[in-house]
């Protein structure tokens, strides 16, 4: 299990059991440079994230995000190429 926090001091991942998830920093979060989505990360409204080869726009803040981008909830909007 991995706990990921990003509220005050940037992105941090703490290994609490099995594998440590990699969070890629340095992405702009726009259509052309989406942030790779990781389970449990803080997702910011109107930023773009990639998951499963698809780009999604966050329609709302999700702090932390435990809903997969392809789950069909209204907070995630798939972006056409």
C-alpha positions in Angstrom: 0.0 0.0 0.0 1.3 3.5 -0.8 0.1 6.7 0.8 0.6 9.8 -1.4 0.3 13.3 -0.2 0.8 16.6 -2.1 -0.8 19.3 -0.1 1.9 21.4 1.5 5.4 20.3 0.6 5.1 19.0 -3.0 4.5 15.4 -4.0 5.5 12.6 -1.5 5.0 8.9 -1.7 5.5 6.8 1.4 5.8 3.0 1.1 3.7 1.3 3.7 3.8 -2.3 2.5 4.2 -3.5 -1.1 5.3 -1.5 -4.1 6.1 2.2 -4.2 4.1 4.1 -6.9 6.0 6.5 -9.1 4.7 10.0 -9.4 6.2 11.9 -12.3 6.8 15.5 -11.5 7.4 18.3 -14.0 4.2 17.9 -16.2 2.3 21.1 -16.9 -1.2 19.5 -16.6 -2.4 20.9 -19.9 -3.8 19.0 -22.9 -0.4 18.7 -24.5 1.4 17.7 -21.3 -1.0 15.9 -19.0 0.0 14.6 -15.6 0.2 10.8 -15.4 -2.6 9.9 -12.9 -1.7 7.8 -9.8 -4.3 6.4 -7.4 -4.6 8.6 -4.3 -3.0 11.7 -5.7 -4.5 15.1 -5.3 -6.3 16.1 -8.6 -6.9 19.7 -9.3 -9.9 21.2 -11.1 -9.3 22.0 -14.8 -5.9 20.2 -14.9 -5.4 17.4 -17.5 -4.3 13.9 -16.5 -3.4 10.8 -18.5 -4.6 7.3 -17.7 -4.7 4.2 -19.9 -3.6 6.1 -23.0 -6.5 8.6 -22.7 -6.3 12.3 -21.6 -8.9 13.4 -19.0 -9.8 16.9 -17.6 -10.7 17.1 -14.0 -14.1 18.9 -13.6 -13.6 19.2 -9.9 -10.9 19.0 -7.2 -10.5 15.5 -5.8 -8.3 15.5 -2.7 -7.2 12.7 -2.7 -8.5 11.1 -5.8 -9.6 7.5 -5.4 -11.8 7.4 -8.5 -10.2 6.0 -11.7 -10.4 8.4 -14.6 -12.3 5.8 -16.7 -14.8 5.1 -13.9 -17.5 7.2 -15.6 -18.1 9.7 -12.8 -18.8 13.3 -13.8 -15.7 14.7 -12.2 -13.6 13.1 -15.0 -14.1 14.3 -18.6 -12.4 12.4 -21.4 -10.7 14.8 -23.9 -10.9 14.2 -27.6 -7.6 14.1 -29.4 
